[in-house]
């Protein structure tokens, strides 16, 4: 009625553009704080957006189908801009990776109490959608999560 909905759709498009532009680096997982920072850099000081605006814009985009959602993992909120949806197993592994940035199948299975097959299947999906990278030079192979690189280095 007053055009308020248009604001959130427009903000959603801006977020989607940002997520697509950065997905080659982060696999489609970006900190909500990073989205706010980047989008507010483009805006006038009297027209800044809040995290609530971002969450509302994501909800408005849900009518177009799955592919973008806000997920709380540990102490942070992330925007996932991934085709399809992530299961609880995927989210649990991402929560585990948030603190260290990488893992092996054995370390994840041990810390989560899962079978190695379950961890491997979940990591394979995260590899396919680009959220995780596999390092075969490590023995056993390590899985790295570029979305958490900066967060892990600032925590040290």
Helices and strands as residue ranges (DSSP letters): H 4-26, E 29-31, H 32-41, G 45-47, H 51-61, G 62-64, E 68-73, E 76-81, H 88-100, E 102-104, H 105-112, H 116-128, E 133-135, E 142-144, G 146-148, H 149-155
